[in-house]
Amino acid sequence: MERSFRQVLISMLLSTIFSSLALAQQGGLGDASHQKDSATYRHLLDNRSAIKRNVIMREDGVETITESDSPEITAKIREHVHAMKGRIEDIRPIHMRDPLFAAIFENAQTINLEVQNTDRGVRVMETSTHPYVVKLIQEHAKVVSNFIQYGYEEVRKNHELPTR
């Protein structure tokens, strides 16, 4: 009887480990900084009325300026944008259930991201030399603007990929 209990326990433990690994690979559990990044992101969503965002579409991507009059929100915007830049550079995906985010991370090696702090936030130049990746970047910029406009309702949606 004790032996079968151990077998069941080991089986349950292995099942939990493999399920957790699968979720992490899909962006469900995330890496060591996922929890902190998620908290910052939720804070920005909760305070989205204090955020101003301007997006300029360019031939090779986008230029965005995201700012706030609140020093606290300005700091969180900077923290979030720099963290997301690191995720793109290191290919540490998040929000992988959303096809648009999955495609962004699948093409991360072809994305150039430059971030400059402004007095009240950040200016981001996100570009690519690959035409389809430019479309992904532009669609992502629209979705981020929608996150600010509509909040969690928009975050829960899956976003379609642009046509090739």
C-alpha positions as CSV (number, residue, x, y, z in Angstrom):
1,M,0.0,0.0,0.0
2,E,2.8,2.4,0.9
3,R,4.5,1.7,-2.4
4,S,1.4,2.6,-4.5
5,F,1.0,5.8,-2.4
6,R,4.5,6.8,-3.3
7,Q,3.9,6.0,-7.0
8,V,0.8,8.2,-7.0
9,L,2.6,11.0,-5.3
10,I,5.6,10.8,-7.7
11,S,3.2,10.7,-10.6
12,M,1.3,13.8,-9.4
13,L,4.5,15.6,-8.7
14,L,5.9,14.9,-12.2
15,S,2.6,15.9,-13.8
16,T,2.7,19.2,-11.9
17,I,6.2,19.9,-13.0
18,F,5.6,19.2,-16.6
19,S,2.4,21.2,-16.6
20,S,4.2,24.2,-15.1
21,L,7.0,23.9,-17.7
22,A,4.4,23.9,-20.5
23,L,2.7,26.9,-19.1
24,A,6.0,28.8,-18.7
25,Q,6.9,28.1,-22.3
26,Q,3.5,29.5,-23.4
27,G,4.1,32.7,-21.4
28,G,1.7,31.5,-18.6
29,L,4.1,31.4,-15.6
30,G,6.9,33.5,-17.0
31,D,10.5,33.9,-15.9
32,A,11.9,35.4,-12.7
33,S,11.0,38.9,-13.5
34,H,7.5,38.1,-14.8
35,Q,5.7,38.8,-11.5
36,K,7.4,42.3,-11.2
37,D,6.7,43.1,-14.8
38,S,3.1,42.0,-14.4
39,A,2.6,44.2,-11.3
40,T,4.0,47.2,-13.1
41,Y,1.7,46.6,-16.1
42,R,-1.4,46.2,-13.9
43,H,-0.5,49.4,-12.1
44,L,-0.3,51.2,-15.4
45,L,-3.7,49.8,-16.5
46,D,-5.2,50.8,-13.2
47,N,-3.9,54.3,-13.7
48,R,-4.4,54.5,-17.5
49,S,-6.4,57.8,-17.3
50,A,-3.1,59.5,-16.2
51,I,-1.3,58.3,-19.4
52,K,-1.0,60.2,-22.6
53,R,0.2,58.3,-25.7
54,N,1.0,59.5,-29.2
55,V,1.9,57.0,-32.0
56,I,3.5,58.0,-35.3
57,M,3.4,55.4,-38.0
58,R,6.7,55.2,-40.0
59,E,7.6,53.3,-43.1
60,D,9.9,51.1,-41.0
61,G,7.8,50.9,-37.8
62,V,6.6,53.3,-35.2
63,E,7.6,56.2,-33.0
64,T,5.7,56.5,-29.8
65,I,5.7,58.9,-26.9
66,T,4.1,57.8,-23.7
67,E,3.9,60.2,-20.8
68,S,2.2,61.3,-17.7
69,D,2.0,64.4,-15.6
70,S,2.2,62.2,-12.5
71,P,5.9,61.5,-11.4
72,E,4.8,58.1,-10.0
73,I,3.2,57.0,-13.3
74,T,6.1,58.5,-15.3
75,A,8.4,56.2,-13.3
76,K,6.2,53.2,-13.9
77,I,6.0,53.9,-17.7
78,R,9.8,54.0,-17.8
79,E,10.1,50.8,-15.8
80,H,7.6,49.0,-18.0
81,V,9.1,50.1,-21.3
82,H,12.7,49.3,-20.3
83,A,11.5,45.9,-19.0
84,M,9.7,45.2,-22.3
85,K,12.8,46.3,-24.3
86,G,14.8,43.7,-22.3
87,R,12.2,41.0,-23.0
88,I,12.4,41.7,-26.7
89,E,16.2,41.7,-26.7
90,D,16.5,38.6,-24.6
91,I,13.5,36.9,-26.2
92,R,11.7,36.4,-22.9
93,P,8.0,36.3,-24.1
94,I,4.9,37.3,-22.3
95,H,1.2,37.3,-23.2
96,M,1.8,34.4,-25.5
97,R,-1.9,33.3,-25.7
98,D,-2.4,36.4,-27.8
99,P,-1.4,35.7,-31.5
100,L,0.0,39.2,-32.0
101,F,2.3,39.0,-29.0
102,A,3.4,35.5,-29.9
103,A,4.3,36.8,-33.4
104,I,6.2,39.8,-32.0
105,F,8.4,37.5,-29.9
106,E,8.8,35.0,-32.7
107,N,10.3,37.9,-34.7
108,A,12.1,39.6,-31.9
109,Q,15.5,39.2,-33.4
110,T,14.4,41.4,-36.4
111,I,13.1,44.2,-34.2
112,N,15.2,47.3,-33.3
113,L,14.1,49.1,-30.2
114,E,15.5,52.5,-29.1
115,V,14.1,54.0,-25.8
116,Q,14.8,57.6,-24.7
117,N,13.5,59.0,-21.5
118,T,11.6,62.2,-21.8
119,D,10.7,64.7,-19.0
120,R,7.4,62.9,-18.4
121,G,7.9,59.4,-19.8
122,V,9.5,57.7,-22.8
123,R,10.0,58.1,-26.5
124,V,10.3,54.7,-28.4
125,M,11.5,54.0,-31.9
126,E,10.5,50.5,-32.8
127,T,11.6,49.5,-36.3
128,S,12.5,46.6,-38.6
129,T,13.9,46.1,-42.1
130,H,11.4,43.2,-42.6
131,P,8.1,44.4,-44.1
132,Y,5.8,41.9,-42.3
133,V,7.6,42.7,-39.0
134,V,6.9,46.4,-39.6
135,K,3.2,45.5,-39.8
136,L,3.4,43.5,-36.5
137,I,5.1,46.5,-34.8
138,Q,2.5,48.9,-36.1
139,E,-0.4,46.6,-35.0
140,H,1.2,46.1,-31.6
141,A,1.4,49.9,-31.2
142,K,-2.3,50.2,-31.9
143,V,-3.1,47.5,-29.4
144,V,-1.0,49.1,-26.7
145,S,-2.9,52.4,-27.3
146,N,-6.1,50.4,-27.0
147,F,-4.9,48.9,-23.7
148,I,-4.6,52.5,-22.4
149,Q,-8.0,53.5,-23.8
150,Y,-10.0,50.4,-22.8
151,G,-8.0,48.8,-20.0
152,Y,-8.5,45.2,-19.0
153,E,-11.3,44.7,-21.4
154,E,-8.8,45.1,-24.3
155,V,-6.1,43.1,-22.5
156,R,-8.4,40.0,-22.4
157,K,-8.8,40.0,-26.2
158,N,-6.7,38.0,-28.6
159,H,-5.5,40.3,-31.4
160,E,-5.4,39.2,-35.0
161,L,-2.3,39.2,-37.0
162,P,-1.9,41.7,-39.9
163,T,-2.0,40.2,-43.4
164,R,1.3,39.3,-44.9
